[in-house]
Amino acid sequence: MKTILFFFCVIIPFWILAESQDSWKPIDLRKGNWIAVEGFQKEYLNGIDSTFPKSKKISNFPIVLNEIFETSVGTGLKEYTLQTRFHIQEDFQKTKVYKPIFLYLESIGENWEIFLNDHSLTQEIHLDVSRKEMILRRTIRSFRLPVDSSLLRSGENLLTFRLIGDAPASFLSKNVDLGFYIDGDYSITTEQKLSGEISTLINLCLNTIYVFFGLYHLLIYVKRREDLYNLYFGIFSVFMALYSLSRSSTAFEVIYDTTWITRIEYSSVSLLAPLFLLFMQDYFYGRAKFSKVLFAILILNVVIALTTLVEPFRYTMTSLRLWQISILPTLVYLLYFMSKAVYLRKKDAVLLATSMFTVVFIAVYDVIDSIFFQSGIRFTQFAYFLFVVALTTILANRFISLYRQSEDLNIELSQQKLELARQKNAFFRFVPVQFLNVLGKNSAVEVNLGDSVLKEMSVLFTDIRSFTAISEQMTPEENFRFINDYLASMEPVVQRHEGFVDKFMGDGILALFSGDGSHQTSADKAILAAIEMKKKVQTINAQAKDSHFKGLKIGIGVNTGNLMLGTVGSRSRLDTTVIGDTVNVASRLESLTNLYRADILITKSTLSSMTIADSLAIREIDSVVVKGKTDPIIIYEIYEADAPPIRKLKDATLSLITRGIILYKVADFQEALINFEQALKVFPEDIVPILYRKRCQEYITSPPAGNWVGVQHLLEK
């Protein structure tokens, strides 16, 4: 009884007195005069005048600084200062404030520091100064920061924000996370924001239900794998929960680096539409073949989701914009799909359509809000809760009424899929998938007679030297076994360097390399493949037990330039081919490896296209006009894979031969001869100085007529 009297007589009057004496009135920062300026200097903490050069007055929220300053697309970081002034009653310092004071921000990003009257309240700046990039991001929603009341002044106070973030990565997105990117409450207050706590609690409860529904249907799928729609719906529910959680204030409190919160949000939302379409496809039509539109939607959204997870963070907003653009045709297809199901009187189609259109309508509103208004208010989670309840009811009824489908039908369907996969694999054994990619085709069924494309590529020709003599010592069976063993060891080398074999020509190989989608050029890939081929032959020779493999030698020619890829033949029989001087010259080079006793020969166009030339052993050996051509080509030898003693000798004579060739080209045959003879003293077996010595001796005796340019005309292939 005494305790109750104490409570009513002491505690309650004290609380009422405190409430009456706490004269603090919430300050709505949105009503203040905001000024923004690009960059940050400590002098700004003393106040930025509206007449300051290049300053911007801001009157509306949200504040997206890259949009306000019309920042152009670029790389690196952008830094801004955002400032406002607010007034407190003149007798504030004499007034007691019994409740803690908070600075409440609906949102802020990406790196930032907050100052109150020249004092730093908190900072979340995480930069790698040397690389000029953010180490981590602190893009936060529903941020509440305690404010020391002693820092507040009677009269005018200055609140300054230093904000750092990425410049726009593309014209599709201005990186809206830099600034106050959600319209909402921005205030200095003593209120506890109970509504925010309730919203967080509701969000957690709903997401718990979503996860439960998702796991429940995944468990059903494990027990009954015939019904794929349970799998799709289960995954859909889990991703919806991830998306919803990533947008809640709880996620920003638990996970410090908000980079991954954003990645999860963007990637999970991009998968919702295709998962729902997959669910409806299987629910209404079973395991029927996907339409091309559905497949395209699936691939596009999966690519966007995966790209969002791995791409540099500054491009994630661009990926989101691409998804937001693509979602409109997806919704059109969803409308068509659902209308078709209703028209065909599919079971539960009307109920599902009603539920779906309700969610779609609200989801479209949320997407529009996220693009234009950024209010931060989301209705999708409530609509989705009702939608999930409806779907769960439908699935439960269907699960109860379903009977097991015929096992024979399932087996037949599986066999058809297996046969289709076998046919596809069989096709790609004859036509490389890379060839289809170069032609711009997605599948073999799109290839037609006469399809062709002009493309710059590197061509690699190789064959076994003196194969005729080797083959004469073997039976036909041994010949084929020998060739297949050899080709089986060479083809993976081409694959490892992102090339593909266009033709096997007996003991020869024609391989193509493209520079698309790689930091390496086509020439780099072809040369690295050629070097590995040479080393592979050395390994084969070292390990050879069969006498036919011992002493095996190959010649390789590589040329780079434009060529035509396409299909030839008839309507009933197609084949792929490559045409052009680039291919012909590569073939001639391979033939010339015998003349110059070199394993790998390349042209100047290939050398010019290489980015790895400085790290390889290369020397110029001749300038020739091959048979059937009029333009001279400069030939180089790659001797990177030569035996160490031979490579050492070629390195030692490199400068002598190079100088000799220069003198030879300007018709100073006497001086050139001296250099070649000196090279032969170091390496007497080197065929290159031997050939040049012979030519110099002939031209000293009988000087060449006409305009001499040092080019040799070859009369044989």
Residue pairs with C-beta under 8 A, 6 or more apart in sequence:
18 98
19 98
21 95
21 96
21 98
22 96
22 97
22 98
22 99
22 190
23 89
23 95
23 97
24 95
24 97
24 99
24 101
24 190
26 187
26 188
26 189
26 190
26 191
27 86
27 88
27 187
27 188
27 189
28 186
28 187
29 84
29 86
29 159
29 186
29 187
29 188
30 61
30 186
30 187
32 84
32 85
32 86
33 50
33 57
33 84
33 85
34 57
34 58
34 59
34 63
34 82
34 83
34 84
35 48
35 50
35 52
35 55
35 56
35 57
35 58
35 82
35 83
35 84
36 55
36 56
36 58
36 63
36 65
36 68
36 69
36 80
36 81
36 82
36 83
37 44
37 48
37 52
37 54
37 55
37 56
37 80
37 81
37 83
38 54
38 69
38 78
38 79
38 80
38 81
39 79
39 80
39 81
40 79
40 80
40 81
40 162
41 81
44 81
44 83
44 160
45 115
45 118
45 158
45 160
46 118
46 158
47 83
47 85
47 158
48 55
48 81
48 83
49 55
50 57
56 68
56 69
58 68
58 82
61 180
61 183
61 184
61 186
62 107
62 176
62 179
62 180
62 181
62 182
62 183
62 374
63 82
63 179
63 180
63 181
64 174
64 176
64 178
64 179
64 181
64 374
65 71
65 78
65 80
65 82
65 163
65 165
65 178
65 179
66 78
66 165
66 167
66 168
66 174
66 175
66 176
66 178
66 179
67 174
67 176
68 179
69 78
69 80
71 78
71 167
71 168
71 174
72 167
72 168
73 167
73 168
73 169
73 170
73 171
74 167
74 168
75 167
75 314
76 132
76 133
76 166
76 167
77 127
77 132
77 133
77 134
77 164
77 165
77 166
77 167
78 164
78 165
78 166
78 167
78 178
79 162
79 163
79 164
80 162
80 163
80 164
80 178
80 179
81 160
81 161
81 162
81 163
82 160
82 161
82 163
82 179
82 180
83 158
83 159
83 160
83 161
84 159
85 156
85 157
85 158
85 159
86 156
86 157
86 159
86 188
87 155
87 156
87 157
88 152
88 153
88 154
88 155
88 157
89 95
89 154
90 154
90 155
91 154
92 152
92 153
92 154
93 153
93 154
97 149
97 190
99 190
100 146
100 190
101 146
101 147
101 149
101 152
101 188
101 189
101 190
102 144
102 145
102 146
102 147
102 188
102 189
102 190
102 191
103 114
103 116
103 121
103 144
103 145
103 147
103 159
103 187
103 188
104 142
104 143
104 144
104 145
104 185
104 186
104 187
104 188
104 189
104 193
105 140
105 143
105 144
105 145
105 180
105 186
106 141
106 142
106 143
106 180
106 182
106 183
106 184
106 185
106 186
106 376
107 139
107 140
107 141
107 142
107 143
107 180
107 181
107 182
107 184
107 376
108 139
108 140
108 143
108 161
108 163
108 179
108 180
109 137
109 138
109 139
109 140
109 163
109 165
109 177
109 178
109 179
109 181
109 258
110 134
110 137
110 138
110 139
110 163
110 164
110 165
110 166
110 177
110 178
111 124
111 125
111 126
111 127
111 134
111 137
111 138
111 163
111 164
111 165
112 123
112 124
112 125
112 138
112 161
112 162
112 163
112 164
113 120
113 122
113 123
113 124
113 125
113 161
113 162
114 120
114 121
114 122
114 123
114 145
114 159
114 160
114 161
114 162
115 121
115 158
115 159
115 160
115 161
115 162
116 147
116 151
116 152
116 157
116 158
116 159
116 160
117 151
117 152
117 153
117 157
117 158
118 158
119 151
121 145
121 147
121 151
122 145
124 138
125 162
125 164
126 134
126 135
126 136
126 137
126 138
127 133
127 134
127 135
127 164
128 134
128 135
134 164
134 165
134 166
136 256
136 257
136 258
136 259
137 177
137 257
137 258
137 259
137 262
137 313
138 256
138 257
138 258
139 177
139 181
139 252
139 258
139 261
139 262
140 252
140 258
141 182
141 247
141 248
141 249
141 252
141 376
142 193
142 196
142 200
142 249
142 252
143 252
144 193
147 188
163 178
163 179
164 178
165 175
165 177
165 178
165 179
166 175
166 178
166 313
166 314
167 175
167 314
168 174
168 175
169 175
169 312
169 314
169 315
169 317
169 318
170 315
170 318
170 321
172 317
172 318
172 321
172 322
172 325
173 317
173 318
173 320
173 321
175 314
175 317
176 317
176 374
177 262
177 317
180 186
181 374
182 374
182 375
182 376
183 373
183 374
183 375
183 376
184 375
184 376
185 193
196 249
200 248
200 249
200 250
203 244
203 245
203 248
203 250
203 381
204 248
204 250
206 244
206 381
206 382
206 385
207 241
207 244
207 245
207 248
209 385
209 388
210 237
210 238
210 240
210 241
210 244
210 384
210 388
211 237
211 238
211 241
213 234
213 237
213 388
213 392
214 233
214 234
214 235
214 236
214 237
214 238
214 240
214 241
215 234
215 238
216 234
217 230
217 231
217 233
217 234
217 237
217 395
218 230
218 231
218 234
218 235
218 238
220 227
220 230
220 234
220 399
221 227
221 228
221 230
221 231
221 234
224 230
224 399
226 404
226 405
226 410
227 282
227 399
227 402
228 278
228 282
228 287
229 278
229 279
229 280
229 282
229 283
229 395
230 395
232 275
232 276
232 278
232 279
232 282
233 279
233 391
233 395
235 275
236 272
236 275
236 276
236 279
237 388
239 268
239 271
239 272
239 275
240 268
240 272
240 384
242 264
242 268
243 264
243 265
243 268
243 269
243 272
244 381
245 251
246 261
246 262
246 264
246 265
246 268
247 265
247 378
251 261
252 258
252 261
255 261
259 313
262 313
262 316
263 308
263 309
263 313
263 316
266 305
266 308
266 316
266 319
266 320
266 323
267 304
267 305
267 306
267 308
267 309
268 305
269 323
270 301
270 304
270 305
270 308
270 319
270 320
270 323
271 301
271 302
271 305
273 297
273 301
273 327
273 330
273 331
273 334
274 294
274 297
274 298
274 301
274 302
274 330
276 334
277 294
277 297
277 298
277 330
277 333
277 334
277 337
278 294
278 298
280 337
280 338
280 341
280 352
281 288
281 290
281 294
281 337
283 348
283 352
283 398
284 341
284 346
284 349
287 413
290 298
293 333
294 333
297 326
297 330
297 333
300 326
301 323
301 326
301 330
304 319
304 322
304 323
304 326
307 315
307 319
308 316
308 319
308 320
311 319
324 367
324 370
324 371
327 367
331 360
331 364
334 356
334 360
338 349
338 352
338 353
338 356
338 357
339 353
341 349
341 352
341 353
342 349
342 350
342 353
347 398
348 394
348 397
348 398
351 390
351 394
352 390
352 391
352 394
355 386
355 387
355 390
355 391
356 387
358 383
358 386
358 387
359 380
359 383
359 384
359 387
362 379
362 380
362 383
363 380
363 383
365 379
366 378
366 379
366 380
369 375
369 377
424 444
427 444
431 444
431 447
431 576
432 500
432 501
432 502
433 500
434 499
434 500
434 512
434 514
435 500
435 502
435 565
435 576
436 442
436 443
436 444
436 446
436 447
438 453
438 455
438 457
438 512
438 514
438 565
439 447
439 451
439 452
439 453
439 565
439 566
440 453
441 447
441 451
447 567
447 574
448 567
449 567
449 568
449 569
449 570
449 571
449 574
450 566
450 567
451 566
451 567
452 564
452 565
452 566
452 567
453 564
453 565
453 566
454 562
454 563
454 564
455 514
455 562
455 563
455 565
456 515
456 522
456 560
456 561
456 562
456 563
457 512
457 513
457 514
457 522
457 560
457 563
457 565
457 582
458 512
458 513
458 521
458 522
458 523
458 525
458 526
458 558
458 559
458 560
458 606
458 609
459 510
459 511
459 512
459 513
459 526
459 558
459 559
459 560
459 563
459 578
459 582
459 583
459 586
460 494
460 499
460 509
460 510
460 511
460 512
460 513
460 526
460 529
460 530
460 556
460 557
460 558
460 586
461 508
461 509
461 510
461 556
461 557
461 558
461 586
461 587
461 589
461 590
462 490
462 508
462 509
462 511
462 530
462 533
462 554
462 555
462 556
462 557
462 590
463 505
463 506
463 507
463 508
463 509
463 554
463 555
463 590
464 470
464 486
464 507
464 508
464 552
464 553
464 554
465 553
465 554
465 555
465 593
465 594
466 553
467 506
467 507
470 482
470 548
471 479
471 482
473 548
474 482
474 548
478 548
482 546
482 548
482 549
483 506
483 507
486 507
486 540
486 552
487 504
487 507
487 509
489 536
489 540
490 509
490 533
490 536
491 501
491 509
493 529
493 532
493 533
493 536
494 500
494 501
494 509
494 511
494 529
496 529
496 532
497 513
497 525
497 526
497 528
497 529
497 532
498 513
498 514
498 518
498 520
498 525
499 511
499 512
499 513
499 514
499 525
499 526
499 529
500 511
500 512
501 509
501 510
501 511
502 510
502 511
502 512
502 576
502 577
502 578
503 509
503 510
508 590
510 578
510 583
511 526
511 529
512 565
512 578
513 522
513 523
513 525
513 526
513 529
514 522
515 521
515 522
515 523
515 524
515 525
518 525
520 611
520 612
521 609
521 610
521 611
522 560
522 609
523 558
523 560
523 602
523 606
523 607
523 609
523 610
524 609
524 610
524 611
524 612
526 558
526 560
526 606
527 558
527 600
527 602
527 606
527 610
527 612
527 616
527 638
528 612
530 556
530 558
530 600
530 638
531 600
531 616
531 638
531 640
531 641
533 554
533 556
534 554
534 556
534 599
534 600
534 641
535 641
537 552
537 553
537 554
538 641
538 643
540 549
540 552
541 549
541 550
541 551
541 552
544 550
544 552
553 599
554 599
555 590
555 591
555 593
555 594
555 598
555 599
555 601
556 590
556 593
556 599
556 600
556 601
557 585
557 586
557 587
557 588
557 589
557 590
557 591
557 592
557 593
557 600
557 601
557 602
558 586
558 589
558 600
558 601
558 602
558 603
558 606
559 582
559 583
559 585
559 586
559 589
559 602
559 603
559 605
559 606
560 582
560 603
560 605
560 606
560 609
561 580
561 581
561 582
561 585
561 605
562 580
562 582
563 578
563 579
563 580
563 582
563 583
564 578
564 579
564 580
565 576
565 577
565 578
566 576
566 577
566 579
567 574
567 575
567 576
567 577
568 574
568 575
568 576
568 577
569 575
581 629
584 628
584 629
585 603
585 626
585 629
585 633
588 626
588 627
588 717
589 601
589 602
589 603
589 635
590 601
591 717
592 601
592 624
592 626
592 635
592 714
593 599
593 600
593 601
595 687
596 621
596 622
596 635
596 637
596 687
596 688
596 691
597 687
598 621
598 637
598 639
599 638
599 639
599 641
599 642
600 637
600 638
600 639
600 640
600 641
601 621
601 635
601 636
601 637
601 638
602 635
602 636
602 637
602 638
603 633
603 634
603 635
603 636
604 633
604 634
604 636
606 636
607 613
607 618
607 636
616 638
616 640
617 638
617 639
617 640
617 642
617 647
617 650
617 651
618 636
618 637
618 638
618 639
618 640
619 636
619 637
619 639
619 650
619 654
619 657
619 658
619 688
620 634
620 635
620 636
620 637
620 657
620 658
620 661
621 635
621 636
621 637
621 657
621 688
622 634
622 635
622 688
622 691
622 712
623 632
623 633
623 634
623 635
623 665
623 709
623 710
623 711
623 712
624 632
624 633
624 635
624 711
624 712
624 713
624 714
625 631
625 632
625 633
625 711
625 712
625 713
625 714
626 633
626 714
626 717
627 714
627 715
627 716
627 717
632 709
632 711
637 688
639 646
639 647
639 650
640 647
642 650
649 682
649 683
649 686
650 683
650 686
652 682
652 683
653 679
653 682
653 683
653 686
653 689
656 675
656 676
656 678
656 679
656 682
656 689
657 675
657 676
657 679
657 688
657 689
657 692
659 675
660 672
660 673
660 675
660 676
660 679
660 689
660 692
661 672
661 692
661 710
663 669
663 671
663 672
663 675
664 672
664 692
664 695
664 696
664 710
665 709
665 710
666 710
667 699
667 703
667 704
667 708
667 710
669 696
669 699
669 700
669 703
670 696
670 700
672 692
672 696
673 693
673 696
673 697
673 700
676 689
676 692
676 693
676 696
677 689
677 693
679 686
679 689
680 686
680 689
680 690
680 693
683 689
695 712
